[in-house]
Amino acid sequence: VQLTEAKDIAGRFAVLEPILGEKKSVKKKTYSDKKNQTIERFQGAIRDCLCLKTGVPELVVNDFCREELLAASEAVSPRELLSRYAYLRRAETLLKENVNPRIIFENFALMF
C-alpha cells in the first residue's frame, strides 16, 4: 500500500529499502526466506484488493489494513492488479534463478 502512496520513484524505492537494505546473512536461507515472505505479503495484499474490487470483502485476509487496501484497490483496475500479481509469480522464479532481489523489487515498484 505504501508503494501506491509514494509520489515519485525515489519514494517507491525508499519503501523497499528496509527489505533490500539488509546485507546477506551468513545463513543464505534466511535472506532468501525474507524475500519470499515479502513477495507473499505483496501477493496477499493484491489478492485482498481484488476481493474488495470484485465485491467479496468477506474474503479479505489482511483485515487490519482494510481501509488502505480499499484505497489501493480503487486506484487501479483489476487488470493492473492481475498484472502485478503475475509479476510477483515470476519474481519467485527469478529469485530461485539467483536474479538480484533489488532489481526484482525495483521493477515491481516501477509498476505503480
NORTASUL-V364377 format. One record per backbone hydrogen bond with DSSP energy under -1.0 kcal/mol. CO is the residue of the C=O (numbers start at 1). NH is the residue of the N-H. If there is no record, write none. Layout:
CO/NH  CO/NH
This chain:
2/6  8/12  9/13  10/14  11/15  16/19  16/20  17/21  26/28  27/31  28/32  29/33  30/34  31/35  32/36  33/37  34/38  35/39  36/40  37/41  38/42  39/43  40/44  41/45  42/46  43/47  44/48  45/49  46/50  47/51  48/52  49/53  50/54  51/56  56/59  57/60  61/63  62/65  63/66  65/69  66/70  67/71  68/72  69/73  70/74  77/81  78/82  79/83  80/84  81/85  82/86  83/87  84/88  85/89  86/90  87/91  88/92  89/93  90/94  91/95  92/96  93/97  94/99  95/98  100/104  101/105  102/106  103/107  104/108  105/109  106/110  108/111  109/112
